[in-house]
Amino acid sequence: MSPREALKTYFGYDDFRPLQEEIIASVLAGRDTLALMPTGGGKSICFQIPTLVMAHDNPDKRLCLVITPLIALMRDQVANLQERDISSAAVYTGMSYDKQRVALDNCLYGPYNFLYCSPERLESEEFRKRLADLPIGLIAVDEAHCISQWGYDFRPSYLNIAAVRELLPDVPVLALTATATPETIKDIQDKLGFKVQHVLRKSFHRENLTYIVRHTDKKDEQVAHILSRVPGSAIVYVRNRKRAQELAEWLVANGEPTADYYHAGLTTNERNERQQAWTEGKTRVIVATNAFGMGIDKPDVRLVIHYDLPNTIESYYQEAGRAGRDGETAYAVLLFNDQEDKTKIRKRITDSYPPKEFIEQVYHKTMDFLQIGANSGLGHRFALHMDQLCHVMKLPVLPTYSALQILTNAGYIDFEEEHETQPRVQILVPRHDLGEYNLSHEQIALLDVLMRSYSGIYTDLQYVREADIKDNHQILVSLAQRGVITYIPRSIGCSLTMTNERQTEIYLSPAVFEKRQERYIHKLHAMLEYAEQVQFCREQILLAYFGETDTIPCGRCDVCRANRVHAE
């Protein structure tokens, strides 16, 4: 079966989009490939088609492992593939151990072609061992910029992919991203262990998208004005949750009755419902933090407004690029208040990289809050409620978040930011040693249920069914306090895993602190310069940032229009 035959048979298309065919040919030739395609460029086809071709020609290489941080994207793509009679599965946070086992068994024994998983799943040794037995012919890494410390959205969990490559040394990798600078491009290939550097890219030029910067000290009114002038679906990006809710409510009261808001503090059901209402056009305007975005499959967005300055040009380009994916005219508008935004940027830098003395203070106060003694805690995982931590230990919220992230990068802890979790349990004491703990009948009965129901509960934290632990929260807490189990209750909150014993002192190397701080400031200043300048074409600046220097002015942005007026 040829790639074109697969495209027609499974997806009903007669022809590929630009660059897709070249990427597919590279993958089928067995080459490690980094593909750079703008948002909406059709990245998923680039790993779906070669997988289906390989499955047809060689059943022993019929499965593609797709690594992505987006649970919503996993679910959507699995559903879309299954509608086309393409068997697919996903393993993600929130699934029970039994469901994960069934999904992996289906991929091993059934005619499955795609297995989606999050990079965090790769941390499990048991999961990695299962992967080694699967008929994997391709590894696809979505949002590949997340593996690079030079990128704008570095996620340490992506570094686990290197261990998978060691398990599957002859399986090629297709890395996909919408945004990457030249240094990030090199770093992605190094971190993924490319045998030969190989990059295929599509121009970041978007001829239907107009970039505009509006200088204003009345941003709310400017948002309403722009929305009144540009019909169709819109996204307004803001920096924090409070602003998202306040602006959405203000818009409802000022002419946008279907406006709504979205942020990570909502429950999973609330987020799904609001995204669905916006996707279906029931909500015209969604005011959102950057939690809203990756994996959105809505081609007819006419307008993306940035109320606040993003941290990087990469994130701005990706978020702005969600407008006009159908090829029709669309607008990306950045609102900028010179004095106010510069003040916010200075605070953003100090919040994101607080003094080292403060970071060490956060470390010890967090250890005290969690009651972790010196030289103890290794391997234990804790639910961490940031509001309680900051209130009890008298810590400022934003710098504390940043300090915990820096400590994660330094290897002292693994801090996972706010998300909704199902309850998780791991039994730490072997069955034959439980008699030493003088447990009650209720405690022993509950442990027996967990042992029978979850075969991996001794080796990993397992997601447990609410029905199995109903009304037993206090028993689980008491067992956790005695060190018999690790227990993370169902919650919307953060979690912290001790990757080292508690230390008396911490050391933050230049690679962990000063160099990252320098890169952060450099990227933030590049974003600020983009907003401030009024001489050069907006699109040319963006393209040059991503390494495309031989371009011409777009003729559409606010600067090009002003230059044309002045020339006349």
Residue pairs with C-beta under 8 A, 6 or more apart in sequence:
1 9
1 52
1 53
1 56
1 57
2 53
3 16
3 21
3 24
3 25
3 28
3 49
3 50
3 53
4 15
4 16
6 49
6 52
6 53
6 56
7 13
7 14
7 15
7 16
7 45
7 49
8 14
10 48
10 49
10 52
10 84
10 86
11 45
11 84
16 24
16 45
17 41
17 42
17 45
18 41
18 202
19 35
19 37
19 41
19 200
19 201
19 202
20 42
20 45
20 46
20 49
22 200
23 33
23 35
23 46
23 174
23 200
24 45
24 46
24 49
24 50
24 53
26 33
26 198
26 200
27 33
27 46
27 47
27 50
27 138
27 172
27 174
28 50
28 53
28 54
30 172
31 172
31 196
31 198
32 172
32 173
32 174
32 175
32 189
32 192
32 193
32 194
32 195
32 196
32 198
33 172
33 173
33 174
33 175
33 198
33 199
33 200
34 144
34 175
34 176
34 177
34 185
34 188
34 189
34 194
34 198
34 199
34 200
35 43
35 46
35 174
35 175
35 176
35 177
35 199
35 200
35 201
36 177
36 178
36 179
36 180
36 185
36 199
36 200
36 201
36 202
37 43
37 46
37 176
37 178
37 201
37 202
38 178
38 202
38 204
38 206
38 321
39 178
39 318
39 321
39 322
39 325
40 299
40 321
40 322
40 325
41 178
41 202
43 142
43 176
43 178
44 77
46 174
46 176
47 64
47 66
47 138
47 140
47 174
47 176
48 64
48 81
48 86
48 114
50 138
50 174
51 62
51 63
51 64
51 113
51 114
51 137
51 138
52 86
52 113
54 61
54 62
54 137
54 138
55 61
55 62
55 63
55 113
55 137
58 137
59 135
60 135
60 137
61 135
61 136
61 137
61 138
62 111
62 112
62 113
62 135
62 137
63 107
63 112
63 113
63 114
63 115
63 134
63 135
63 136
63 137
64 113
64 114
64 115
64 136
64 137
64 138
64 139
64 140
65 115
65 117
65 131
65 134
65 136
65 138
65 139
65 140
65 164
66 74
66 77
66 114
66 115
66 116
66 117
66 140
66 142
67 117
67 118
67 119
67 122
67 139
67 140
67 141
67 142
67 158
67 161
68 74
68 116
68 117
68 118
68 142
68 143
69 118
69 119
69 142
69 143
69 146
69 155
69 157
69 294
70 142
70 143
70 294
70 295
71 92
71 93
71 94
71 118
72 272
72 275
72 295
73 142
73 294
73 295
74 90
74 92
74 116
74 117
74 118
75 90
76 295
76 297
77 88
77 114
77 116
78 88
78 89
78 90
78 114
78 116
81 87
81 88
81 113
81 114
82 88
86 113
86 114
87 106
87 110
87 111
87 112
87 113
87 114
88 112
88 113
88 114
88 115
88 116
89 103
89 104
89 106
89 107
89 112
89 114
89 115
89 116
90 103
90 115
90 116
90 117
91 100
91 103
91 104
91 115
91 116
91 117
91 118
91 121
91 127
92 116
92 117
92 118
92 121
93 118
93 120
93 419
93 421
93 463
94 420
94 421
94 422
94 463
95 103
95 463
96 422
96 462
96 463
96 464
96 465
97 454
97 455
97 456
97 457
97 462
97 463
97 464
98 453
98 454
100 127
101 455
103 115
104 115
104 127
104 130
104 134
106 112
107 115
107 134
108 130
108 133
108 134
108 135
115 134
115 136
117 127
118 157
119 146
119 155
119 157
119 158
119 160
119 161
120 157
120 160
121 127
122 128
122 157
122 160
122 161
122 163
122 164
123 157
123 160
124 460
125 459
125 460
126 456
126 459
126 460
128 163
128 164
128 167
131 164
131 167
131 168
132 167
132 168
136 168
136 171
137 171
138 171
138 172
138 173
138 174
139 161
139 164
139 165
139 168
139 171
139 172
139 173
139 174
140 173
140 174
140 176
141 147
141 158
141 161
141 173
141 174
141 175
141 176
141 192
142 176
143 153
143 176
143 177
143 294
144 175
144 176
144 177
144 180
144 188
144 192
145 151
145 152
145 153
145 177
145 179
145 180
145 184
145 188
145 314
146 153
146 154
146 155
146 158
147 154
147 155
147 158
147 159
147 161
147 187
147 188
147 191
147 192
148 154
148 180
148 184
148 187
148 188
148 191
149 187
149 516
149 519
150 181
150 183
150 184
150 187
150 519
151 180
151 184
151 187
151 188
151 314
152 179
152 311
152 312
152 314
152 315
152 523
153 314
153 315
156 408
156 409
156 414
158 191
159 191
161 191
161 192
162 191
162 192
162 193
165 171
165 173
165 192
165 193
173 192
173 193
173 194
175 188
175 189
175 192
177 188
178 317
178 318
178 321
179 314
179 315
179 317
179 318
179 546
180 188
180 314
180 546
181 314
181 545
181 546
181 547
182 547
185 199
185 547
186 197
189 197
189 198
189 199
203 543
203 548
204 317
204 542
204 543
204 546
204 548
205 539
205 543
205 548
205 551
206 321
206 324
206 539
207 554
208 324
208 327
208 328
208 329
208 330
209 320
209 321
209 323
209 324
209 330
209 331
209 332
210 329
210 330
210 331
210 332
210 554
210 556
210 557
211 320
211 332
211 334
211 538
211 539
211 542
211 554
211 556
211 557
211 558
212 331
212 332
212 333
212 334
212 538
212 557
212 558
213 333
213 334
213 335
213 336
213 530
213 531
213 538
213 558
214 222
214 226
214 333
214 334
214 335
214 336
214 558
215 336
215 337
215 338
216 222
216 335
216 336
216 337
217 337
217 340
219 307
219 335
219 337
220 247
220 250
222 335
223 236
223 247
223 251
223 305
223 307
223 335
224 251
224 254
224 255
224 256
226 303
226 305
226 331
226 333
227 234
227 251
227 255
227 256
227 285
227 303
227 305
228 255
230 302
230 303
230 331
231 302
232 284
232 300
232 301
232 302
232 303
233 278
233 281
233 284
233 285
233 298
233 300
233 301
233 302
233 303
234 284
234 285
234 286
234 301
234 302
234 303
234 304
234 305
235 285
235 286
235 288
235 292
235 293
235 301
235 303
235 304
235 305
235 319
235 322
235 323
236 247
236 285
236 286
236 287
236 288
236 304
236 305
236 306
236 307
237 288
237 289
237 290
237 292
237 304
237 305
237 306
237 307
237 308
237 310
237 319
238 244
238 247
238 287
238 288
238 289
238 307
238 308
239 289
239 307
239 308
240 289
241 263
241 264
241 265
241 289
243 307
243 308
244 261
244 262
244 263
244 287
244 288
244 289
245 261
245 263
245 287
247 261
247 287
247 307
248 259
248 260
248 261
248 285
248 287
249 261
251 259
251 285
251 287
252 258
252 259
256 284
256 285
258 282
258 283
258 284
258 285
259 283
259 284
259 285
259 286
259 287
260 274
260 277
260 278
260 283
260 285
260 286
260 287
261 274
261 286
261 287
261 288
262 271
262 274
262 275
262 278
262 286
262 287
262 288
262 289
262 291
262 292
263 288
263 289
263 291
263 292
264 271
264 289
264 291
264 417
264 418
264 419
265 418
265 492
266 274
267 420
267 492
268 420
271 291
274 283
274 286
275 286
275 292
275 296
277 283
278 284
278 286
278 298
279 296
279 297
279 298
286 292
290 310
290 315
290 319
293 318
293 319
293 322
294 318
296 322
298 322
298 325
299 325
299 326
300 325
300 326
300 328
301 322
301 323
301 324
301 325
301 330
302 323
302 324
302 328
302 329
302 330
302 331
303 323
303 330
303 331
303 332
303 333
304 319
304 320
304 322
304 323
304 330
304 331
304 332
304 333
305 333
305 334
305 335
306 316
306 319
306 320
306 332
306 333
306 334
306 335
307 335
308 335
308 341
308 344
309 334
309 336
309 341
309 344
309 345
309 527
309 528
309 531
310 316
310 319
310 527
311 348
311 520
311 523
311 524
311 527
312 523
312 524
312 526
312 527
313 523
313 526
313 527
313 530
313 542
313 545
314 523
316 334
316 527
316 530
317 542
317 546
320 332
321 332
323 330
323 331
323 332
324 330
334 531
336 531
336 532
338 532
341 528
341 531
342 528
345 524
345 528
348 524
349 517
349 520
349 521
349 524
350 399
351 398
351 399
351 402
352 402
352 517
352 520
353 402
353 406
353 513
353 516
353 517
353 520
354 399
354 402
354 403
356 508
356 513
358 399
358 403
359 403
359 406
359 407
359 506
359 508
360 505
360 506
362 395
362 399
362 400
362 403
362 404
362 407
363 403
363 407
363 412
363 413
363 503
363 506
365 389
365 393
365 395
366 384
366 389
366 393
366 404
366 413
366 496
367 377
367 502
368 393
369 388
369 389
369 392
369 393
370 377
370 382
370 384
370 496
372 380
372 498
372 502
373 502
374 501
374 502
374 504
375 501
375 502
376 501
376 502
377 498
377 501
377 502
378 498
378 499
378 500
378 501
379 497
379 498
380 486
380 497
380 498
381 424
381 426
381 461
381 486
381 488
381 495
381 496
381 497
381 498
382 488
382 495
382 496
382 497
382 498
383 488
383 489
383 491
383 493
383 494
383 495
384 415
384 493
384 494
384 495
384 496
385 491
385 493
385 494
386 397
386 400
386 401
386 418
386 493
386 494
387 397
389 395
389 400
390 396
390 397
390 400
401 417
404 413
404 415
404 496
405 415
405 417
406 508
406 512
406 513
407 413
407 415
407 506
408 414
408 415
409 512
409 516
410 506
410 507
410 508
410 509
410 512
410 513
411 499
411 500
412 499
412 500
412 503
412 506
413 496
413 497
413 498
413 499
413 500
414 496
414 497
414 499
415 494
415 495
415 496
416 494
416 495
416 496
416 497
417 494
418 492
418 493
418 494
419 492
419 494
420 491
420 492
421 488
421 490
421 491
421 492
421 493
421 495
422 463
422 464
422 466
422 490
423 463
423 464
423 466
423 469
423 476
423 487
423 488
423 489
423 490
424 461
424 462
424 463
424 464
424 486
424 487
424 488
425 450
425 454
425 457
425 461
425 462
425 464
425 469
425 476
425 485
425 486
425 487
425 488
426 457
426 458
426 459
426 460
426 461
426 462
426 485
426 486
427 447
427 450
427 451
427 457
427 458
427 484
427 485
428 483
428 484
428 485
428 486
429 437
429 483
429 484
429 485
430 458
431 451
434 444
434 447
434 484
437 482
437 484
439 447
439 479
439 484
442 472
442 475
443 475
443 478
443 479
443 484
446 469
446 472
446 475
446 476
446 479
447 479
447 484
447 485
449 468
450 457
450 464
450 468
450 469
451 457
453 464
453 465
453 468
454 462
454 464
456 462
461 486
461 488
466 490
469 476
473 489
476 485
476 487
476 489
477 487
479 485
479 487
480 486
480 487
488 495
526 545
530 538
530 541
530 542
533 541
533 559
534 559
534 562
535 559
536 559
537 553
537 554
537 557
537 559
537 560
538 554
538 557
538 558
538 559
538 560
539 551
539 553
539 554
539 556
539 557
540 551
540 552
540 553
540 554
543 549
543 551
544 551
553 560
553 563
554 560
555 564
